[in-house]
């Protein structure tokens, strides 16, 4: 009998790759997405797509009818520094959607809920210190999940990620900006560059999410998934080496962001049995040679 998985965030970066891995591994996969979300055609053809923007009764009924063995919750709204206009989307995506999802699945005996957290919940290397309102909403949902894990049959695990990268990344991240600067010769204005950054390849992240399922339980444990931190200046130099050209950067042209994460917090235990298979240099080489940006 096939296992059933529910994946949110199917229009994002990690979600589609996770869905394809699940399909390749023989799972029946359902995607929960807004009716306006852009879900890849190959996934629409192979998965059941359930609307998330429906009335509460319909929302719950469709998920209870699905009765997934595992739910992978990747849908999120990110902003590093919020404005008043961001508050609604942050709460709706990072707190309300997940709470509705957990509540609907709480009656499915044995269901595993794999949540995705962020190292940005740990400013100044503290067990909890939100670096942004985004991080605060992510932590708030971890607290909500603790209730469901303790008070319902729902089994919960949180996997905390640092930065991720990989092919076909649509997000406006640092890597494409560096590549564009290398191609155009126009210096990229950055902070002084002393903060540590930590990048994990998306395929390694997908493996970690799958390996996390057996660890979901009533204790709602959190595990860290990370690579090897290095100073931002060294990361920029590594990108230049892979591109075989210097990346022009104006160091110190920008201030550090408010509550900048100078050192990634990785004091949660590492996910048991997981180690990254793709070294950063190898991953960057494959990504940039496959589809150069800029």
C-alpha positions, 0 to 999 in steps of 0.5 A: 500500500502506497504511503500518502504525503501532503506537501505545502510550499509547492510553488516555492524552492524546496517544495517541488524538489521534495514532491518529486523525490517523494513521487520517485520513492513511490509515495502518493503526493498531494499538494496544498496550495492557494488557487493562485499559486503557480504549481509546475505542470509536471507536479499537477499531472502527478499529484493531487492539488488541494486548495488552501484558500477555502472555507474552514469546514472544506479545508478540514474535510479535504485533509481528513479525507486525504489522511496523509501518513506524513505532512511536510510543511514548507509554505512560508512568507519571508521578509528580513525586515518587515513593514506594516504591510508584511504583518498580515502575510507573515501571520497568515502564512507562518502561523495561521495556515500551519495551525489550521493544517495541524488542527485538521490532521490532529485526528489522523492517528499516526500522522507525522508533521514535519515542520521547517524552522530557521536558525533566524530564531536564535539571534545572538546564539540564544535558545530563542532570540528572534532576529526578525518578525519572520523568525518570531512567527516561525517560533510561534508556530513551533509553540503551537505545534507543541500543543498538538504534539502533547494533546493530540495523536499528531506526531511532530518534528521540526527541522531547522535550516540555515541558508539553502541553494541549488538549481532553479532557485527563483528566490532573490538571494545573494548567489545570483547577485554575486554572479551578476556582479561578476558578469557585469563588473559592477561592484555589489554593495555589501556589509563588512562581511564578517558574519558567518554564513552556512549553505546547504544544497537543496537536495541534501535538505530534501533528504533531511526532511525525509529522514526526519519523519521517523523522529516525529513524536509527542515531544515535538523535537527540533533538529539542526540541518546545516553545512559548514559555516564560513565567513561571508567574505570567504563565501564570496571568494569561493564563488569567484573561484568557481566562476574563475573570475573576481566578484567585485564587492564594495565591502562595508558599503552597507551596514549589517542588518538589524539583529544580524546573525553573526554566528549561526546557532546550531545547538539543537542536535543534528538530525540523526543519521544525516550528513550533507552529501554535497560539498559547498564547492561541488554544489556551487560548481554544478549549479553555476555550470548548469545554468549560469546566472546573470 
